[in-house]
Amino acid sequence: MALTEEQKERIKQNRERALRIKKERMERLAKEKEDADKKRKLNQGGGGREGETLQAATIRNEDVVPTSNKKQKLLEAGKKRQQEEEKDDLELEEFEVGASEWITKSEAMKMYCVPQGTLAVCQVEERPNPHHASWKPMKLYLRSQVRQKGRKRFGGLEGLMEEAKAIGK
């Protein structure tokens, strides 16, 4: 069965649209990574006053009012923990590069070894079920949150990978 010219044109348009969407997604991911790098640099004190955002200018080290020694230690511990979490968040596995920011419940439980109770506290979005309109809506979870919870549960990326291997066997 041969394709009509109209069908061929539609296929061509769909292919071009898919390539454009893929290119836009890759550009967005690159921009987000660049923004995260800039934010990390500013948080580490590497940014200058010229061109700083208002938020970055308000949290510079020389602008912070000195606090008691105990409070200072708590603040430093909190910053260190946050930097470690951001570092874990930036380390993507191969299958995560270019993946959707949303993940299904079964994928989350399988890939990140998180139980249903952990998913219950993650951000969720309900969408109509693509397989059948009358079925319950799909629950999609924010991948970055699920990744963070899974890594925190198992002590980082290495611990999560070990757990996944142990479950897979």
Secondary structure, 3 states (H helix, E strand, C coil): CCCCHHHHHHHHHHHHHHHHHHHHHHHHHHHHHHHHHHHHHHHCCCCCCCCCCHHHHHCCHHHCCCCCHHHHHHHHHHHHHHHHHHHHHHCCCHHHCCCCCEEEHHHHHHHHCCCHHHHHCCCEEEECCCCCCCCCCEEEEEHHHHHHHHHHHHCCHHHHHHHHHHHHC
